[in-house]
């Protein structure tokens, strides 16, 4: 039985490499929200062991 072009090893390896390259370009960060009765405070933490960075406070009352 002949293999289809979709299952040939070189094409599968190329597709896998493309997915890994795309995934490595994603920038991850963690967002913290402190919700209070009259405002929300926002902080962003980059991956790693750095301290979170305070980004601001939003009032909604």
CHARMM-style PDB file with segment names, atoms N, HN, CA, C and O in Angstrom:
ATOM      1  N   UNK     1       0.852  -1.175   0.000  1.00  0.00      PROA
ATOM      2  CA  UNK     1       0.000   0.000   0.000  1.00  0.00      PROA
ATOM      3  C   UNK     1       0.895   1.235   0.000  1.00  0.00      PROA
ATOM      4  O   UNK     1       1.895   1.276   0.716  1.00  0.00      PROA
ATOM      5  N   UNK     2       0.547   2.224  -0.787  1.00  0.00      PROA
ATOM      6  HN  UNK     2      -0.266   2.190  -1.369  1.00  0.00      PROA
ATOM      7  CA  UNK     2       1.320   3.459  -0.898  1.00  0.00      PROA
ATOM      8  C   UNK     2       0.937   4.429   0.218  1.00  0.00      PROA
ATOM      9  O   UNK     2      -0.241   4.592   0.535  1.00  0.00      PROA
ATOM     10  N   UNK     3       1.965   5.081   0.819  1.00  0.00      PROA
ATOM     11  HN  UNK     3       2.922   4.949   0.561  1.00  0.00      PROA
ATOM     12  CA  UNK     3       1.685   6.082   1.853  1.00  0.00      PROA
ATOM     13  C   UNK     3       1.135   7.342   1.201  1.00  0.00      PROA
ATOM     14  O   UNK     3       1.557   7.723   0.109  1.00  0.00      PROA
ATOM     15  N   UNK     4       0.201   7.975   1.869  1.00  0.00      PROA
ATOM     16  HN  UNK     4      -0.143   7.665   2.755  1.00  0.00      PROA
ATOM     17  CA  UNK     4      -0.286   9.251   1.353  1.00  0.00      PROA
ATOM     18  C   UNK     4       0.773  10.316   1.601  1.00  0.00      PROA
ATOM     19  O   UNK     4       1.651  10.137   2.445  1.00  0.00      PROA
ATOM     20  N   UNK     5       0.695  11.403   0.880  1.00  0.00      PROA
ATOM     21  HN  UNK     5      -0.017  11.548   0.193  1.00  0.00      PROA
ATOM     22  CA  UNK     5       1.677  12.477   1.037  1.00  0.00      PROA
ATOM     23  C   UNK     5       1.586  13.129   2.412  1.00  0.00      PROA
ATOM     24  O   UNK     5       2.551  13.748   2.859  1.00  0.00      PROA
ATOM     25  N   UNK     6       0.457  13.005   3.085  1.00  0.00      PROA
ATOM     26  HN  UNK     6      -0.327  12.502   2.722  1.00  0.00      PROA
ATOM     27  CA  UNK     6       0.290  13.620   4.407  1.00  0.00      PROA
ATOM     28  C   UNK     6       1.013  12.866   5.504  1.00  0.00      PROA
ATOM     29  O   UNK     6       1.324  13.438   6.548  1.00  0.00      PROA
ATOM     30  N   UNK     7       1.285  11.593   5.284  1.00  0.00      PROA
ATOM     31  HN  UNK     7       1.032  11.128   4.435  1.00  0.00      PROA
ATOM     32  CA  UNK     7       1.926  10.814   6.335  1.00  0.00      PROA
ATOM     33  C   UNK     7       3.393  10.539   6.058  1.00  0.00      PROA
ATOM     34  O   UNK     7       4.027   9.807   6.818  1.00  0.00      PROA
ATOM     35  N   UNK     8       3.951  11.098   5.001  1.00  0.00      PROA
ATOM     36  HN  UNK     8       3.436  11.693   4.383  1.00  0.00      PROA
ATOM     37  CA  UNK     8       5.366  10.896   4.732  1.00  0.00      PROA
ATOM     38  C   UNK     8       6.178  11.571   5.828  1.00  0.00      PROA
ATOM     39  O   UNK     8       5.845  12.683   6.236  1.00  0.00      PROA
ATOM     40  N   UNK     9       7.247  10.919   6.320  1.00  0.00      PROA
ATOM     41  HN  UNK     9       7.518  10.015   5.988  1.00  0.00      PROA
ATOM     42  CA  UNK     9       8.004  11.434   7.468  1.00  0.00      PROA
ATOM     43  C   UNK     9       8.522  12.859   7.301  1.00  0.00      PROA
ATOM     44  O   UNK     9       8.470  13.627   8.262  1.00  0.00      PROA
ATOM     45  N   UNK    10       9.014  13.242   6.141  1.00  0.00      PROA
ATOM     46  HN  UNK    10       9.056  12.618   5.361  1.00  0.00      PROA
ATOM     47  CA  UNK    10       9.572  14.592   5.985  1.00  0.00      PROA
ATOM     48  C   UNK    10       8.501  15.664   6.141  1.00  0.00      PROA
ATOM     49  O   UNK    10       8.761  16.723   6.712  1.00  0.00      PROA
ATOM     50  N   UNK    11       7.311  15.400   5.644  1.00  0.00      PROA
ATOM     51  HN  UNK    11       7.100  14.540   5.180  1.00  0.00      PROA
ATOM     52  CA  UNK    11       6.224  16.378   5.774  1.00  0.00      PROA
ATOM     53  C   UNK    11       5.756  16.462   7.218  1.00  0.00      PROA
ATOM     54  O   UNK    11       5.483  17.555   7.713  1.00  0.00      PROA
ATOM     55  N   UNK    12       5.659  15.346   7.892  1.00  0.00      PROA
ATOM     56  HN  UNK    12       5.880  14.457   7.490  1.00  0.00      PROA
ATOM     57  CA  UNK    12       5.231  15.331   9.297  1.00  0.00      PROA
ATOM     58  C   UNK    12       6.261  16.049  10.156  1.00  0.00      PROA
ATOM     59  O   UNK    12       5.885  16.821  11.038  1.00  0.00      PROA
ATOM     60  N   UNK    13       7.548  15.817   9.923  1.00  0.00      PROA
ATOM     61  HN  UNK    13       7.853  15.190   9.206  1.00  0.00      PROA
ATOM     62  CA  UNK    13       8.593  16.490  10.692  1.00  0.00      PROA
ATOM     63  C   UNK    13       8.568  17.989  10.450  1.00  0.00      PROA
ATOM     64  O   UNK    13       8.751  18.768  11.386  1.00  0.00      PROA
ATOM     65  N   UNK    14       8.346  18.403   9.218  1.00  0.00      PROA
ATOM     66  HN  UNK    14       8.198  17.771   8.457  1.00  0.00      PROA
ATOM     67  CA  UNK    14       8.278  19.825   8.893  1.00  0.00      PROA
ATOM     68  C   UNK    14       7.096  20.489   9.594  1.00  0.00      PROA
ATOM     69  O   UNK    14       7.228  21.589  10.132  1.00  0.00      PROA
ATOM     70  N   UNK    15       5.954  19.832   9.589  1.00  0.00      PROA
ATOM     71  HN  UNK    15       5.847  18.939   9.152  1.00  0.00      PROA
ATOM     72  CA  UNK    15       4.771  20.386  10.251  1.00  0.00      PROA
ATOM     73  C   UNK    15       4.996  20.496  11.752  1.00  0.00      PROA
ATOM     74  O   UNK    15       4.587  21.478  12.372  1.00  0.00      PROA
ATOM     75  N   UNK    16       5.645  19.492  12.339  1.00  0.00      PROA
ATOM     76  HN  UNK    16       5.977  18.695  11.836  1.00  0.00      PROA
ATOM     77  CA  UNK    16       5.937  19.522  13.779  1.00  0.00      PROA
ATOM     78  C   UNK    16       6.892  20.669  14.100  1.00  0.00      PROA
ATOM     79  O   UNK    16       6.692  21.384  15.082  1.00  0.00      PROA
ATOM     80  N   UNK    17       7.917  20.848  13.291  1.00  0.00      PROA
ATOM     81  HN  UNK    17       8.080  20.268  12.493  1.00  0.00      PROA
ATOM     82  CA  UNK    17       8.875  21.943  13.509  1.00  0.00      PROA
ATOM     83  C   UNK    17       8.188  23.297  13.397  1.00  0.00      PROA
ATOM     84  O   UNK    17       8.484  24.204  14.175  1.00  0.00      PROA
ATOM     85  N   UNK    18       7.275  23.446  12.439  1.00  0.00      PROA
ATOM     86  HN  UNK    18       7.035  22.709  11.807  1.00  0.00      PROA
ATOM     87  CA  UNK    18       6.541  24.713  12.295  1.00  0.00      PROA
ATOM     88  C   UNK    18       5.699  25.007  13.529  1.00  0.00      PROA
ATOM     89  O   UNK    18       5.653  26.150  13.985  1.00  0.00      PROA
ATOM     90  N   UNK    19       5.035  23.996  14.075  1.00  0.00      PROA
ATOM     91  HN  UNK    19       5.072  23.068  13.705  1.00  0.00      PROA
ATOM     92  CA  UNK    19       4.216  24.200  15.282  1.00  0.00      PROA
ATOM     93  C   UNK    19       5.082  24.586  16.465  1.00  0.00      PROA
ATOM     94  O   UNK    19       4.698  25.453  17.249  1.00  0.00      PROA
ATOM     95  N   UNK    20       6.243  23.964  16.613  1.00  0.00      PROA
ATOM     96  HN  UNK    20       6.555  23.259  15.976  1.00  0.00      PROA
ATOM     97  CA  UNK    20       7.124  24.292  17.730  1.00  0.00      PROA
ATOM     98  C   UNK    20       7.671  25.704  17.598  1.00  0.00      PROA
ATOM     99  O   UNK    20       7.780  26.412  18.600  1.00  0.00      PROA
ATOM    100  N   UNK    21       8.014  26.130  16.397  1.00  0.00      PROA
ATOM    101  HN  UNK    21       7.926  25.555  15.584  1.00  0.00      PROA
ATOM    102  CA  UNK    21       8.501  27.494  16.203  1.00  0.00      PROA
ATOM    103  C   UNK    21       7.415  28.515  16.514  1.00  0.00      PROA
ATOM    104  O   UNK    21       7.695  29.552  17.116  1.00  0.00      PROA
ATOM    105  N   UNK    22       6.202  28.239  16.119  1.00  0.00      PROA
ATOM    106  HN  UNK    22       5.975  27.396  15.630  1.00  0.00      PROA
ATOM    107  CA  UNK    22       5.093  29.141  16.414  1.00  0.00      PROA
ATOM    108  C   UNK    22       4.846  29.212  17.913  1.00  0.00      PROA
ATOM    109  O   UNK    22       4.613  30.296  18.447  1.00  0.00      PROA
ATOM    110  N   UNK    23       4.892  28.080  18.598  1.00  0.00      PROA
ATOM    111  HN  UNK    23       5.081  27.199  18.164  1.00  0.00      PROA
ATOM    112  CA  UNK    23       4.649  28.049  20.042  1.00  0.00      PROA
ATOM    113  C   UNK    23       5.730  28.798  20.798  1.00  0.00      PROA
ATOM    114  O   UNK    23       5.435  29.403  21.830  1.00  0.00      PROA
ATOM    115  N   UNK    24       6.965  28.783  20.331  1.00  0.00      PROA
ATOM    116  HN  UNK    24       7.204  28.292  19.493  1.00  0.00      PROA
ATOM    117  CA  UNK    24       8.038  29.462  21.041  1.00  0.00      PROA
ATOM    118  C   UNK    24       7.956  30.977  20.883  1.00  0.00      PROA
ATOM    119  O   UNK    24       8.606  31.706  21.633  1.00  0.00      PROA
ATOM    120  N   UNK    25       7.172  31.464  19.924  1.00  0.00      PROA
ATOM    121  HN  UNK    25       6.645  30.871  19.315  1.00  0.00      PROA
ATOM    122  CA  UNK    25       7.011  32.902  19.736  1.00  0.00      PROA
ATOM    123  C   UNK    25       5.932  33.493  20.631  1.00  0.00      PROA
ATOM    124  O   UNK    25       5.752  34.710  20.650  1.00  0.00      PROA
ATOM    125  N   UNK    26       5.222  32.671  21.361  1.00  0.00      PROA
ATOM    126  HN  UNK    26       5.369  31.682  21.346  1.00  0.00      PROA
ATOM    127  CA  UNK    26       4.168  33.149  22.240  1.00  0.00      PROA
ATOM    128  C   UNK    26       4.799  33.756  23.489  1.00  0.00      PROA
ATOM    129  O   UNK    26       5.703  33.169  24.084  1.00  0.00      PROA
ATOM    130  N   UNK    27       4.320  34.927  23.879  1.00  0.00      PROA
ATOM    131  HN  UNK    27       3.586  35.403  23.396  1.00  0.00      PROA
ATOM    132  CA  UNK    27       4.836  35.610  25.063  1.00  0.00      PROA
ATOM    133  C   UNK    27       3.863  35.380  26.215  1.00  0.00      PROA
ATOM    134  O   UNK    27       2.700  35.777  26.150  1.00  0.00      PROA
ATOM    135  N   UNK    28       4.351  34.743  27.253  1.00  0.00      PROA
ATOM    136  HN  UNK    28       5.296  34.421  27.306  1.00  0.00      PROA
ATOM    137  CA  UNK    28       3.484  34.446  28.395  1.00  0.00      PROA
ATOM    138  C   UNK    28       3.708  35.477  29.499  1.00  0.00      PROA
ATOM    139  O   UNK    28       4.832  35.926  29.726  1.00  0.00      PROA
ATOM    140  N   UNK    29       2.651  35.837  30.163  1.00  0.00      PROA
ATOM    141  HN  UNK    29       1.738  35.472  29.979  1.00  0.00      PROA
ATOM    142  CA  UNK    29       2.713  36.717  31.327  1.00  0.00      PROA
ATOM    143  C   UNK    29       1.537  36.354  32.225  1.00  0.00      PROA
ATOM    144  O   UNK    29       0.545  35.783  31.773  1.00  0.00      PROA
ATOM    145  N   UNK    30       1.665  36.689  33.484  1.00  0.00      PROA
ATOM    146  HN  UNK    30       2.471  37.153  33.851  1.00  0.00      PROA
ATOM    147  CA  UNK    30       0.613  36.408  34.458  1.00  0.00      PROA
ATOM    148  C   UNK    30       0.002  37.735  34.883  1.00  0.00      PROA
ATOM    149  O   UNK    30       0.718  38.688  35.189  1.00  0.00      PROA
ATOM    150  N   UNK    31      -1.312  37.791  34.900  1.00  0.00      PROA
ATOM    151  HN  UNK    31      -1.893  37.016  34.651  1.00  0.00      PROA
ATOM    152  CA  UNK    31      -2.031  39.012  35.254  1.00  0.00      PROA
ATOM    153  C   UNK    31      -2.694  38.836  36.607  1.00  0.00      PROA
ATOM    154  O   UNK    31      -3.370  37.838  36.855  1.00  0.00      PROA
ATOM    155  N   UNK    32      -2.496  39.811  37.476  1.00  0.00      PROA
ATOM    156  HN  UNK    32      -1.947  40.622  37.274  1.00  0.00      PROA
ATOM    157  CA  UNK    32      -3.133  39.788  38.780  1.00  0.00      PROA
ATOM    158  C   UNK    32      -4.131  40.926  38.900  1.00  0.00      PROA
ATOM    159  O   UNK    32      -3.824  42.070  38.565  1.00  0.00      PROA
ATOM    160  N   UNK    33      -5.318  40.611  39.375  1.00  0.00      PROA
ATOM    161  HN  UNK    33      -5.567  39.682  39.648  1.00  0.00      PROA
ATOM    162  CA  UNK    33      -6.357  41.622  39.569  1.00  0.00      PROA
ATOM    163  C   UNK    33      -6.796  41.597  41.026  1.00  0.00      PROA
ATOM    164  O   UNK    33      -7.212  40.558  41.539  1.00  0.00      PROA
ATOM    165  N   UNK    34      -6.703  42.739  41.686  1.00  0.00      PROA
ATOM    166  HN  UNK    34      -6.365  43.582  41.270  1.00  0.00      PROA
ATOM    167  CA  UNK    34      -7.249  42.892  43.039  1.00  0.00      PROA
ATOM    168  C   UNK    34      -8.544  43.686  42.906  1.00  0.00      PROA
ATOM    169  O   UNK    34      -8.531  44.868  42.563  1.00  0.00      PROA
ATOM    170  N   UNK    35      -9.646  43.024  43.181  1.00  0.00      PROA
ATOM    171  HN  UNK    35      -9.656  42.064  43.460  1.00  0.00      PROA
ATOM    172  CA  UNK    35     -10.957  43.648  42.991  1.00  0.00      PROA
ATOM    173  C   UNK    35     -11.460  44.159  44.341  1.00  0.00      PROA
ATOM    174  O   UNK    35     -11.601  43.408  45.307  1.00  0.00      PROA
ATOM    175  N   UNK    36     -11.719  45.438  44.368  1.00  0.00      PROA
ATOM    176  HN  UNK    36     -11.605  46.048  43.583  1.00  0.00      PROA
ATOM    177  CA  UNK    36     -12.240  46.082  45.574  1.00  0.00      PROA
ATOM    178  C   UNK    36     -13.644  46.606  45.281  1.00  0.00      PROA
ATOM    179  O   UNK    36     -14.125  46.508  44.152  1.00  0.00      PROA
ATOM    180  N   UNK    37     -14.286  47.151  46.283  1.00  0.00      PROA
ATOM    181  HN  UNK    37     -13.895  47.231  47.200  1.00  0.00      PROA
ATOM    182  CA  UNK    37     -15.655  47.633  46.112  1.00  0.00      PROA
ATOM    183  C   UNK    37     -15.738  48.775  45.100  1.00  0.00      PROA
ATOM    184  O   UNK    37     -16.728  48.882  44.377  1.00  0.00      PROA
ATOM    185  N   UNK    38     -14.718  49.626  45.037  1.00  0.00      PROA
ATOM    186  HN  UNK    38     -13.913  49.539  45.625  1.00  0.00      PROA
ATOM    187  CA  UNK    38     -14.778  50.795  44.163  1.00  0.00      PROA
ATOM    188  C   UNK    38     -13.707  50.822  43.078  1.00  0.00      PROA
ATOM    189  O   UNK    38     -13.696  51.747  42.266  1.00  0.00      PROA
ATOM    190  N   UNK    39     -12.800  49.836  43.034  1.00  0.00      PROA
ATOM    191  HN  UNK    39     -12.808  49.084  43.693  1.00  0.00      PROA
ATOM    192  CA  UNK    39     -11.730  49.877  42.039  1.00  0.00      PROA
ATOM    193  C   UNK    39     -11.152  48.482  41.789  1.00  0.00      PROA
ATOM    194  O   UNK    39     -11.427  47.532  42.522  1.00  0.00      PROA
ATOM    195  N   UNK    40     -10.351  48.391  40.742  1.00  0.00      PROA
ATOM    196  HN  UNK    40     -10.127  49.163  40.147  1.00  0.00      PROA
ATOM    197  CA  UNK    40      -9.608  47.168  40.420  1.00  0.00      PROA
ATOM    198  C   UNK    40      -8.155  47.569  40.197  1.00  0.00      PROA
ATOM    199  O   UNK    40      -7.873  48.472  39.409  1.00  0.00      PROA
ATOM    200  N   UNK    41      -7.232  46.901  40.888  1.00  0.00      PROA
ATOM    201  HN  UNK    41      -7.462  46.167  41.528  1.00  0.00      PROA
ATOM    202  CA  UNK    41      -5.805  47.119  40.692  1.00  0.00      PROA
ATOM    203  C   UNK    41      -5.257  46.007  39.809  1.00  0.00      PROA
ATOM    204  O   UNK    41      -5.643  44.845  39.938  1.00  0.00      PROA
ATOM    205  N   UNK    42      -4.335  46.389  38.893  1.00  0.00      PROA
ATOM    206  HN  UNK    42      -4.022  47.333  38.788  1.00  0.00      PROA
ATOM    207  CA  UNK    42      -3.800  45.435  37.925  1.00  0.00      PROA
ATOM    208  C   UNK    42      -2.283  45.368  38.055  1.00  0.00      PROA
ATOM    209  O   UNK    42      -1.609  46.394  38.154  1.00  0.00      PROA
ATOM    210  N   UNK    43      -1.750  44.131  38.052  1.00  0.00      PROA
ATOM    211  HN  UNK    43      -2.297  43.298  37.972  1.00  0.00      PROA
ATOM    212  CA  UNK    43      -0.304  43.901  38.054  1.00  0.00      PROA
ATOM    213  C   UNK    43       0.007  42.811  37.029  1.00  0.00      PROA
ATOM    214  O   UNK    43      -0.796  41.906  36.804  1.00  0.00      PROA
ATOM    215  N   UNK    44       1.194  42.913  36.409  1.00  0.00      PROA
ATOM    216  HN  UNK    44       1.847  43.648  36.592  1.00  0.00      PROA
ATOM    217  CA  UNK    44       1.646  41.940  35.418  1.00  0.00      PROA
ATOM    218  C   UNK    44       2.951  41.335  35.920  1.00  0.00      PROA
ATOM    219  O   UNK    44       3.842  42.056  36.366  1.00  0.00      PROA
ATOM    220  N   UNK    45       3.064  40.004  35.848  1.00  0.00      PROA
ATOM    221  HN  UNK    45       2.339  39.418  35.485  1.00  0.00      PROA
ATOM    222  CA  UNK    45       4.298  39.309  36.213  1.00  0.00      PROA
ATOM    223  C   UNK    45       4.813  38.564  34.989  1.00  0.00      PROA
ATOM    224  O   UNK    45       4.115  37.717  34.432  1.00  0.00      PROA
ATOM    225  N   UNK    46       6.024  38.877  34.577  1.00  0.00      PROA
ATOM    226  HN  UNK    46       6.591  39.565  35.029  1.00  0.00      PROA
ATOM    227  CA  UNK    46       6.658  38.161  33.478  1.00  0.00      PROA
ATOM    228  C   UNK    46       7.112  36.799  34.000  1.00  0.00      PROA
ATOM    229  O   UNK    46       7.329  36.651  35.202  1.00  0.00      PROA
ATOM    230  N   UNK    47       7.261  35.805  33.129  1.00  0.00      PROA
ATOM    231  HN  UNK    47       7.085  35.926  32.152  1.00  0.00      PROA
ATOM    232  CA  UNK    47       7.749  34.498  33.573  1.00  0.00      PROA
ATOM    233  C   UNK    47       9.129  34.628  34.218  1.00  0.00      PROA
ATOM    234  O   UNK    47       9.938  35.458  33.804  1.00  0.00      PROA
ATOM    235  N   UNK    48       9.388  33.825  35.207  1.00  0.00      PROA
ATOM    236  HN  UNK    48       8.731  33.150  35.544  1.00  0.00      PROA
ATOM    237  CA  UNK    48      10.653  33.882  35.926  1.00  0.00      PROA
ATOM    238  C   UNK    48      10.431  34.312  37.355  1.00  0.00      PROA
ATOM    239  O   UNK    48       9.331  34.182  37.891  1.00  0.00      PROA
ATOM    240  N   UNK    49      11.467  34.817  37.961  1.00  0.00      PROA
ATOM    241  HN  UNK    49      12.361  34.922  37.525  1.00  0.00      PROA
ATOM    242  CA  UNK    49      11.406  35.173  39.383  1.00  0.00      PROA
ATOM    243  C   UNK    49      11.410  36.670  39.632  1.00  0.00      PROA
ATOM    244  O   UNK    49      11.726  37.108  40.738  1.00  0.00      PROA
ATOM    245  N   UNK    50      11.068  37.459  38.633  1.00  0.00      PROA
ATOM    246  HN  UNK    50      10.812  37.104  37.734  1.00  0.00      PROA
ATOM    247  CA  UNK    50      11.039  38.906  38.821  1.00  0.00      PROA
ATOM    248  C   UNK    50       9.784  39.306  39.580  1.00  0.00      PROA
ATOM    249  O   UNK    50       8.779  38.595  39.561  1.00  0.00      PROA
ATOM    250  N   UNK    51       9.854  40.451  40.250  1.00  0.00      PROA
ATOM    251  HN  UNK    51      10.671  41.028  40.265  1.00  0.00      PROA
ATOM    252  CA  UNK    51       8.689  40.968  40.969  1.00  0.00      PROA
ATOM    253  C   UNK    51       7.615  41.411  39.975  1.00  0.00      PROA
ATOM    254  O   UNK    51       7.938  41.887  38.886  1.00  0.00      PROA
ATOM    255  N   UNK    52       6.343  41.260  40.340  1.00  0.00      PROA
ATOM    256  HN  UNK    52       6.081  40.873  41.225  1.00  0.00      PROA
ATOM    257  CA  UNK    52       5.269  41.756  39.471  1.00  0.00      PROA
ATOM    258  C   UNK    52       5.357  43.272  39.325  1.00  0.00      PROA
ATOM    259  O   UNK    52       5.834  43.963  40.225  1.00  0.00      PROA
ATOM    260  N   UNK    53       4.900  43.778  38.198  1.00  0.00      PROA
ATOM    261  HN  UNK    53       4.512  43.217  37.467  1.00  0.00      PROA
ATOM    262  CA  UNK    53       4.911  45.213  37.931  1.00  0.00      PROA
ATOM    263  C   UNK    53       3.494  45.757  38.051  1.00  0.00      PROA
ATOM    264  O   UNK    53       2.590  45.310  37.345  1.00  0.00      PROA
ATOM    265  N   UNK    54       3.302  46.720  38.943  1.00  0.00      PROA
ATOM    266  HN  UNK    54       4.037  47.083  39.516  1.00  0.00      PROA
ATOM    267  CA  UNK    54       2.000  47.354  39.121  1.00  0.00      PROA
ATOM    268  C   UNK    54       1.687  48.170  37.876  1.00  0.00      PROA
ATOM    269  O   UNK    54       2.508  48.988  37.461  1.00  0.00      PROA
ATOM    270  N   UNK    55       0.512  47.968  37.268  1.00  0.00      PROA
ATOM    271  HN  UNK    55      -0.155  47.304  37.606  1.00  0.00      PROA
ATOM    272  CA  UNK    55       0.159  48.664  36.030  1.00  0.00      PROA
ATOM    273  C   UNK    55      -0.871  49.763  36.231  1.00  0.00      PROA
ATOM    274  O   UNK    55      -0.990  50.653  35.388  1.00  0.00      PROA
ATOM    275  N   UNK    56      -1.606  49.723  37.314  1.00  0.00      PROA
ATOM    276  HN  UNK    56      -1.509  49.000  37.999  1.00  0.00      PROA
ATOM    277  CA  UNK    56      -2.563  50.800  37.535  1.00  0.00      PROA
ATOM    278  C   UNK    56      -3.788  50.356  38.296  1.00  0.00      PROA
ATOM    279  O   UNK    56      -3.948  49.193  38.666  1.00  0.00      PROA
ATOM    280  N   UNK    57      -4.647  51.335  38.514  1.00  0.00      PROA
ATOM    281  HN  UNK    57      -4.518  52.280  38.214  1.00  0.00      PROA
ATOM    282  CA  UNK    57      -5.888  51.099  39.234  1.00  0.00      PROA
ATOM    283  C   UNK    57      -7.021  51.762  38.462  1.00  0.00      PROA
ATOM    284  O   UNK    57      -6.891  52.890  37.986  1.00  0.00      PROA
ATOM    285  N   UNK    58      -8.135  51.043  38.344  1.00  0.00      PROA
ATOM    286  HN  UNK    58      -8.241  50.127  38.730  1.00  0.00      PROA
ATOM    287  CA  UNK    58      -9.280  51.536  37.606  1.00  0.00      PROA
ATOM    288  C   UNK    58     -10.467  51.655  38.555  1.00  0.00      PROA
ATOM    289  O   UNK    58     -10.814  50.708  39.261  1.00  0.00      PROA
ATOM    290  N   UNK    59     -11.080  52.835  38.556  1.00  0.00      PROA
ATOM    291  HN  UNK    59     -10.798  53.603  37.982  1.00  0.00      PROA
ATOM    292  CA  UNK    59     -12.280  53.053  39.358  1.00  0.00      PROA
ATOM    293  C   UNK    59     -13.496  52.810  38.484  1.00  0.00      PROA
ATOM    294  O   UNK    59     -13.498  53.175  37.308  1.00  0.00      PROA
ATOM    295  N   UNK    60     -14.524  52.202  39.042  1.00  0.00      PROA
ATOM    296  HN  UNK    60     -14.523  51.905  39.997  1.00  0.00      PROA
ATOM    297  CA  UNK    60     -15.731  51.956  38.268  1.00  0.00      PROA
ATOM    298  C   UNK    60     -16.990  52.411  38.986  1.00  0.00      PROA
ATOM    299  O   UNK    60     -18.092  51.996  38.628  1.00  0.00      PROA
ATOM    300  N   UNK    61     -16.842  53.249  39.981  1.00  0.00      PROA
ATOM    301  HN  UNK    61     -15.947  53.586  40.272  1.00  0.00      PROA
ATOM    302  CA  UNK    61     -18.006  53.770  40.684  1.00  0.00      PROA
ATOM    303  C   UNK    61     -18.226  55.217  40.288  1.00  0.00      PROA
ATOM    304  OT1 UNK    61     -19.164  55.852  40.770  1.00  0.00      PROA
TER     305      UNK     61
END
